[in-house]
Amino acid sequence: MAQLLRSNDPKSLNIFDLPELLEQILYFLEIDRSLYPALFVNRFWYHCGAPILWRRIEFFNEDYQQSLPALNMSRVLTRRLINFERVMRRKIKPLYCSKMVYLRLEGLKISDAFIGAILHSCPNIRFLILDRSKGFSNIPIIEIARFSPKLQHLSLNSCNVSLIDASLKLLAHAQNLDILSLVIARLVIKLSRK
């Protein structure tokens, strides 16, 4: 950056090489949901845009039906989720994991180990939505309460998990958890500290 500004050659200074300006442009692309293609412009754009893209991650199965024993996910969604899980389980994780503040895993089959890897990799997560998900137990719920100090919103609507008293007590005493959303069959529980 400093080299660009010190250069006397006006052709070497490009307005899109200023990180602050480029980040503002990329934030607008995020709002418009067209940030991903911008990552392929060049390395500089990638390094400015990837942290913005990692702030909000969503995987959801729209075709999910509660009555089906197996989840019917499209091949594309399955491939993306497998790749995301590989990234989360690596020993060396991308620096951008720490930028994640919103994660939605809705209508998916997810494991305890996968949720644990996410919690340990993404310490700044504030919104976690696991609605209609299957395959995990109370263990990650307890880990959420213990290892996610910045978590403000947790949604476990229609999850196929039997919550035990100990996990609910830990969630009730979580530091910053303002909203805990639970919908179990016909019982609706929404807890809020506000």
C-alpha positions as CSV (number, residue, x, y, z in Angstrom):
1,M,0.0,0.0,0.0
2,A,2.7,2.4,1.0
3,Q,4.7,1.6,-2.2
4,L,1.7,2.4,-4.3
5,L,1.3,5.8,-2.7
6,R,5.0,6.7,-2.9
7,S,5.1,5.9,-6.6
8,N,5.3,8.9,-8.9
9,D,4.0,6.9,-11.9
10,P,0.2,7.6,-12.1
11,K,-0.3,4.5,-14.1
12,S,0.9,2.3,-11.2
13,L,-1.7,3.6,-8.8
14,N,-5.1,1.8,-9.3
15,I,-8.1,2.9,-7.3
16,F,-9.0,-0.8,-6.7
17,D,-5.6,-1.4,-5.1
18,L,-6.6,0.6,-2.0
19,P,-7.8,-2.0,0.5
20,E,-10.2,0.2,2.4
21,L,-12.0,1.3,-0.8
22,L,-12.1,-2.2,-2.1
23,E,-13.5,-3.6,1.1
24,Q,-16.4,-1.1,1.0
25,I,-17.2,-2.2,-2.6
26,L,-17.0,-5.8,-1.6
27,Y,-19.4,-5.3,1.3
28,F,-22.0,-4.0,-1.2
29,L,-21.4,-7.1,-3.3
30,E,-22.0,-9.2,-0.2
31,I,-25.3,-7.5,0.4
32,D,-26.2,-8.2,-3.2
33,R,-25.0,-11.9,-2.8
34,S,-22.6,-11.5,-5.7
35,L,-19.3,-11.5,-3.7
36,Y,-18.1,-15.0,-4.6
37,P,-17.3,-14.3,-8.3
38,A,-15.3,-11.2,-7.3
39,L,-12.9,-13.4,-5.4
40,F,-11.5,-14.7,-8.7
41,V,-10.5,-11.2,-10.1
42,N,-7.0,-11.4,-8.6
43,R,-5.2,-12.3,-5.4
44,F,-5.7,-8.9,-3.9
45,W,-9.4,-9.0,-4.3
46,Y,-9.4,-12.5,-2.9
47,H,-7.5,-11.5,0.2
48,C,-9.9,-8.5,0.7
49,G,-13.1,-10.4,-0.1
50,A,-12.6,-13.8,1.6
51,P,-12.9,-12.5,5.2
52,I,-16.2,-10.8,4.2
53,L,-17.5,-14.1,2.7
54,W,-16.5,-16.1,5.7
55,R,-18.5,-13.8,8.1
56,R,-21.8,-15.5,7.1
57,I,-22.0,-19.2,6.1
58,E,-25.3,-20.9,5.3
59,F,-26.0,-24.5,4.4
60,F,-29.7,-25.5,4.3
61,N,-31.7,-28.2,2.8
62,E,-35.0,-26.8,1.4
63,D,-36.3,-30.3,0.4
64,Y,-36.0,-31.5,4.0
65,Q,-39.1,-33.4,5.2
66,Q,-39.4,-34.4,8.8
67,S,-41.0,-37.8,7.9
68,L,-38.1,-39.0,5.7
69,P,-35.6,-41.2,7.6
70,A,-32.8,-40.1,5.4
71,L,-32.1,-36.5,4.3
72,N,-32.5,-35.8,0.6
73,M,-29.8,-33.3,-0.2
74,S,-28.8,-32.2,-3.6
75,R,-25.3,-33.3,-4.8
76,V,-24.1,-29.7,-4.9
77,L,-25.1,-29.1,-1.3
78,T,-23.6,-32.4,-0.1
79,R,-20.3,-31.6,-1.9
80,R,-20.1,-28.1,-0.4
81,L,-20.9,-29.4,3.1
82,I,-18.3,-32.1,2.8
83,N,-15.7,-29.6,1.6
84,F,-16.6,-27.2,4.5
85,E,-16.4,-30.1,7.0
86,R,-12.9,-30.9,5.6
87,V,-11.8,-27.3,6.1
88,M,-13.1,-27.3,9.7
89,R,-11.4,-30.5,10.6
90,R,-7.9,-29.6,9.3
91,K,-5.2,-29.1,11.8
92,I,-4.3,-25.7,10.2
93,K,-7.5,-23.8,9.5
94,P,-7.9,-20.7,7.3
95,L,-7.4,-17.5,9.1
96,Y,-10.9,-16.5,7.9
97,C,-12.5,-19.0,10.3
98,S,-12.0,-16.5,13.1
99,K,-14.1,-14.0,11.1
100,M,-17.3,-16.1,11.1
101,V,-20.1,-14.6,13.1
102,Y,-23.2,-16.3,11.5
103,L,-23.6,-20.1,10.8
104,R,-26.7,-21.7,9.5
105,L,-26.8,-25.5,9.2
106,E,-30.5,-26.2,8.6
107,G,-32.1,-29.5,7.7
108,L,-28.8,-31.4,7.6
109,K,-27.2,-34.5,9.1
110,I,-24.3,-33.2,11.1
111,S,-22.1,-35.0,13.7
112,D,-20.9,-34.1,17.2
113,A,-17.3,-33.9,15.9
114,F,-18.2,-31.5,13.1
115,I,-20.0,-29.1,15.5
116,G,-17.1,-29.3,17.9
117,A,-14.6,-28.5,15.2
118,I,-16.7,-25.5,14.2
119,L,-16.9,-24.2,17.8
120,H,-13.1,-24.5,18.3
121,S,-12.3,-22.9,14.9
122,C,-14.7,-20.0,15.1
123,P,-14.5,-18.3,18.4
124,N,-16.3,-15.2,17.3
125,I,-19.5,-17.0,16.2
126,R,-22.6,-15.0,17.4
127,F,-25.5,-16.7,15.5
128,L,-25.8,-20.5,15.3
129,I,-28.8,-22.0,13.6
130,L,-29.2,-25.8,13.6
131,D,-32.9,-26.0,12.9
132,R,-34.3,-29.4,11.7
133,S,-30.8,-30.9,11.8
134,K,-30.1,-34.5,12.9
135,G,-27.1,-36.7,13.9
136,F,-25.8,-34.8,16.9
137,S,-26.3,-35.4,20.6
138,N,-26.2,-33.3,23.8
139,I,-22.4,-33.1,23.8
140,P,-22.1,-30.3,21.2
141,I,-24.9,-28.4,23.0
142,I,-22.8,-28.5,26.2
143,E,-19.7,-27.4,24.2
144,I,-21.8,-24.5,22.7
145,A,-22.6,-23.3,26.2
146,R,-18.9,-23.7,27.4
147,F,-16.8,-22.7,24.4
148,S,-18.9,-20.0,22.6
149,P,-18.7,-17.0,24.9
150,K,-19.8,-14.5,22.2
151,L,-22.8,-16.5,21.1
152,Q,-25.9,-14.4,21.2
153,H,-28.5,-16.4,19.3
154,L,-28.9,-20.2,19.2
155,S,-31.7,-21.9,17.3
156,L,-32.5,-25.6,17.8
157,N,-36.0,-25.7,16.3
158,S,-37.2,-29.2,15.5
159,C,-33.8,-30.8,16.0
160,N,-33.8,-34.5,16.5
161,V,-31.9,-34.3,19.8
162,S,-33.0,-35.1,23.3
163,L,-32.0,-32.1,25.4
164,I,-31.1,-33.0,29.0
165,D,-31.4,-30.8,32.0
166,A,-27.6,-30.3,32.3
167,S,-27.3,-28.9,28.8
168,L,-30.3,-26.6,29.2
169,K,-28.9,-25.3,32.5
170,L,-25.6,-24.5,30.9
171,L,-27.3,-22.7,28.0
172,A,-29.3,-20.7,30.5
173,H,-26.1,-19.5,32.2
174,A,-24.2,-18.8,29.0
175,Q,-22.7,-15.3,29.2
176,N,-24.0,-13.5,26.1
177,L,-26.8,-15.8,24.9
178,D,-29.8,-13.5,24.5
179,I,-32.0,-15.8,22.4
180,L,-32.4,-19.5,22.7
181,S,-35.1,-20.8,20.3
182,L,-36.4,-24.3,20.8
183,V,-39.4,-25.8,19.0
184,I,-40.0,-29.4,20.0
185,A,-43.0,-31.1,18.3
186,R,-45.9,-28.8,19.5
187,L,-44.0,-27.3,22.4
188,V,-42.6,-23.9,21.6
189,I,-40.0,-22.3,23.9
190,K,-38.4,-19.0,23.1
191,L,-36.1,-17.6,25.8
192,S,-34.8,-14.1,25.6
193,R,-32.9,-12.0,28.1
194,K,-34.2,-8.7,26.6
